[in-house]
Amino acid sequence: MTQSVVVQVGQCGNQVGCRFWELALREHAAVNKKGVYDEALSSFFRNVDTRGDGDAPDIYRGKICSLKARALLIDMEEGVVNEILQGPLRDVFDSKQLITDVSGSGNNWAVGHKLYGCQYQESIVEKLRRTAEHCDCLQCFFIIHSMGGGTGSGLGTFVLNLLEDEFPEVYRCVTSVYPSGEDDVITSPYNSVLAMKELNEHADCVLPIENESLFDIVNKIDQMINTGKLGSTVKQTSLVTSSRGSAIAVQEKPFDAMNNVIANLLLNLTSSARFDGSLNMDLNEISMNLVPFPRLHYLVSSLTPLYTLADVNVPSRRLDQMFSDAFSRDHQLIQADPKHSLYLACALLLRGNVQVSDLRRNIERLKPFLHFVSWNQEGWKTSLCSVPPVGHSHSLLALANNTCVKPTFMKLQERFMKLYRKKAHLHHYLHIDGMEQSCFSEAILSLSDLIEEYNELDATKGGPRTDPCRLKIAV
Amino acid sequence: MSIVTVQLGQCGNQIGQEVFNAICSDVHGTHGLCSKKENESYHDACKERFFCEQESGVPVARAVLVDMEPKVISQTLSMAARSGCWKYDDQSHFCQKQGSGNNWANGYSVHGPRHKEAIMNLVQKEAEKCDRLGGFFTIMSMAGGTGSGLGAFVTQCLRDAFPTSFILNHIIWPYGTGEVIVQNYNSVLTLSHLYRSSDALLVHENDVIHKICAQLMNIKQISFRDVNQVIAHQLGSVFQPSYTAECGSHYSRNPLGDLMETLVPHPEFKMLGLRNIPQMPENSLAYSSFSWPGLIKHLRQMLIANAKMEEGIDWQVQPPRPGSSLPSSHSTPKPLHFNTSIANLVILRGKDTHSADLGSFQDPSLYTSWLNPQDAFNAWKTPRAFNKYEKSAALVSNSQFLLKPLDNVVGKAWNMFASKAYLHQYTKFGIEEEDFLDSFTALEQVISSYTIL
């Protein structure tokens, strides 16, 4: 069994990360009735004996003593991390796994990446090494951050670079929250584009997420609960929309519910690697199957049914509906419509009581409506995990390598150019040691090249299909 | 003689366990509809072939379990032990912590050499436990990374370490609409490499078995377990003891050797297909009865028309009339869809097999011209019924059965290769474009050879 380490950077990264750990604990508690530290738990948690003094030794077998998350929490201001350490998760994090500072990055990528990067490099490497040493077989680093700010974006991508240098064999899977159009951080386009260059070059795969989509999804769930259309009863044991165990109205704390969705994404992504199933899918298979060319590693995700993301008890009749929903525009975690764009590859990760015949039937049903690239007409990767999400009978996570990410990138490019043309706010960046104008020009070039690659693929869509000639053998 | 089974990857291990289950339940659970003496003889032959005695009295399967990640093997071992009537040797398994990531190159170039010694040690131990080693039976899928890549490597090692033993690879052909996106690459690389070291490749296609489950077995929500059980039943119907024409009074002691001798006369032609009839849900068995002429007629038409199961057979397809077969295939317009065979083996199990007439299978128009029809066709029989079927007939065929699937897989892989998609994932582990080209060339050769039969 392999282990994964989560690196949460910045305010967004840490808030999402925090939700993830809560849900992971809840999920394992539901499955692991005997309280024995098993292989599934070890993928994300260490079992330590905290009774003695000094560095708590790991316990590899037997009863659970004290679980510690395999995580690194990084933030350049203390507020969020302090809140976590005073909350219900305080015992899950080792105090040696934190890196904090006081003043924050001022929404400035350069401060995060160049200034704090340089300052904290040694400390970050040392803590990463220590976390890796506690792993028997480290397979993947999950980085959670936002693109629009300073710490998550700048320092987060700096850590990405470090991971590639220090642990080249370990996969780097990045969950990035992209800024929305009405983002109140003026410089978010700069931060995002500068971060994109790093993601292009150093990440194995990226799961882009847009707040607008999360907000829409949360609203939809809320509607489902409030209209009583589906006979809602609050289920205490299912994955909840808040940490208190009660459904909180969306208007009060929208981010909690939105973070919940991202946390669920990560849980479902790793479920087949942690639990049994008739067709397993390990994390290294994600990039193997979904990344045909090294730079095209942006995967659009969608989670269905939506009610698995909330406390809603709905009879699970409509299995086929779950499959259809996964391909609809309003279930995607970015503002995109994969059905009308070109698929390079698609993965379906199923959990719970779903069998291969259900899978085959739905693939046959949906295939005619989807456009796949000519050299990958049957490009489906599937996995079946027998453990369903807590409180529900089944769920589906769809990951698509699809040209529908292009509009997101184009919007980013446009907003960047609007500022850059006027050289607005540039001085804040350029006066940081190590930042030059060329950083900007290289970054926007990297993004343009990426968009161009997607354009070339789109151009092949719908065109006449000419298969290349096969090798001829002399008879 | 004993057969050592090597189960590779998730698929190989899941199927292997079902195979041993099927064999055990056939021997213990069913009456056999024959004399006690016959039954005992069958039981002994089966035991020698597949199991080894241990002090506990529970038969231990002669198998080595290999996988690069631990979940499946631990499940397989525990399910076997729970059955109560057989188990695996606790020491006979090898696993690592991290899988092959669906990457053939990872399985073949990285895991293979790294773990060669450990795996071959386990195989050697199993081989030494046999009084007489009859050969190796490997089970793997082509689509993934371990079964396919590591499987190809292990087969090569088996060939090097046991140059005179028979090696039969059982391969699972993945669903056409994808289980793994790079399955066509993995398949092409696997087949081309296995062709060099293996004696024969016995293929089961997931699509076909799925249809059998849906249409013949009436299973509503088909799971991989259902598919694997049908496969296990079909394999059991071939490998359980039977009398070959030569040995007459005792069960054949060299099943793999006999199989190879009858079916693989030429090293260019190693692709074997398997058909088994009848196939039906267990609760329907009591209400059905079959006659040998009926079964044989259906099986023959399945062969000629390349039907995958006993429903939906195209009865219009007929072999070319004798007298019109000239050496050059261009001047003999063979009727479309007619499946030409190199060699066939039919295995009959159950009541009154001595009365079954297999003359129709010796029709020379079914075969190519190289072999005498008497040599091209062989029949094995046993009065001992198999797995609750009063009469059952299996056909193992070296014919054009697999030509179309092979052509499809190579075509799709070539299409992907031409756009260079996913190649960086393979070159990362040492499989270069030239290696791909070699594999494509080898398989185009096989396709061409089978096409001009």
Chai-1 contact restraints between the chains, C-beta under 6 A:
chainA,res_idxA,chainB,res_idxB,connection_type,confidence,min_distance_angstrom,max_distance_angstrom,comment,restraint_id
A,T2,B,K97,contact,1.0,0.0,6.0,A-B,restraint_1
A,T2,B,Q98,contact,1.0,0.0,6.0,A-B,restraint_2
A,C137,B,K97,contact,1.0,0.0,6.0,A-B,restraint_3
A,C137,B,Q98,contact,1.0,0.0,6.0,A-B,restraint_4
A,Q139,B,Q98,contact,1.0,0.0,6.0,A-B,restraint_5
A,D276,B,K71,contact,1.0,0.0,6.0,A-B,restraint_6
A,S278,B,F224,contact,1.0,0.0,6.0,A-B,restraint_7
A,N280,B,Q10,contact,1.0,0.0,6.0,A-B,restraint_8
A,D282,B,G99,contact,1.0,0.0,6.0,A-B,restraint_9
A,N284,B,G101,contact,1.0,0.0,6.0,A-B,restraint_10
A,E285,B,G101,contact,1.0,0.0,6.0,A-B,restraint_11
A,E285,B,N102,contact,1.0,0.0,6.0,A-B,restraint_12
A,M288,B,G101,contact,1.0,0.0,6.0,A-B,restraint_13
A,M288,B,N102,contact,1.0,0.0,6.0,A-B,restraint_14
A,M288,B,N103,contact,1.0,0.0,6.0,A-B,restraint_15
A,M288,B,Q425,contact,1.0,0.0,6.0,A-B,restraint_16
A,N289,B,I181,contact,1.0,0.0,6.0,A-B,restraint_17
A,P292,B,A421,contact,1.0,0.0,6.0,A-B,restraint_18
A,P292,B,Y422,contact,1.0,0.0,6.0,A-B,restraint_19
A,P294,B,H424,contact,1.0,0.0,6.0,A-B,restraint_20
A,A345,B,I181,contact,1.0,0.0,6.0,A-B,restraint_21
A,Q355,B,Q221,contact,1.0,0.0,6.0,A-B,restraint_22
A,Q355,B,S223,contact,1.0,0.0,6.0,A-B,restraint_23
A,V356,B,F224,contact,1.0,0.0,6.0,A-B,restraint_24
A,S357,B,Q221,contact,1.0,0.0,6.0,A-B,restraint_25
A,S357,B,I222,contact,1.0,0.0,6.0,A-B,restraint_26
A,I363,B,T177,contact,1.0,0.0,6.0,A-B,restraint_27
A,W375,B,N415,contact,1.0,0.0,6.0,A-B,restraint_28
A,W375,B,M416,contact,1.0,0.0,6.0,A-B,restraint_29
A,W375,B,S419,contact,1.0,0.0,6.0,A-B,restraint_30
A,W375,B,A421,contact,1.0,0.0,6.0,A-B,restraint_31
A,E378,B,T177,contact,1.0,0.0,6.0,A-B,restraint_32
A,E378,B,G178,contact,1.0,0.0,6.0,A-B,restraint_33
A,G379,B,I181,contact,1.0,0.0,6.0,A-B,restraint_34
A,W380,B,G178,contact,1.0,0.0,6.0,A-B,restraint_35
A,K381,B,V180,contact,1.0,0.0,6.0,A-B,restraint_36
A,K381,B,I181,contact,1.0,0.0,6.0,A-B,restraint_37
A,T382,B,E179,contact,1.0,0.0,6.0,A-B,restraint_38
A,D467,B,N415,contact,1.0,0.0,6.0,A-B,restraint_39
A,P468,B,A418,contact,1.0,0.0,6.0,A-B,restraint_40
A,R470,B,W414,contact,1.0,0.0,6.0,A-B,restraint_41
A,L471,B,F440,contact,1.0,0.0,6.0,A-B,restraint_42
A,L471,B,E444,contact,1.0,0.0,6.0,A-B,restraint_43
A,I473,B,E444,contact,1.0,0.0,6.0,A-B,restraint_44
A,I473,B,Q445,contact,1.0,0.0,6.0,A-B,restraint_45
A,I473,B,S448,contact,1.0,0.0,6.0,A-B,restraint_46
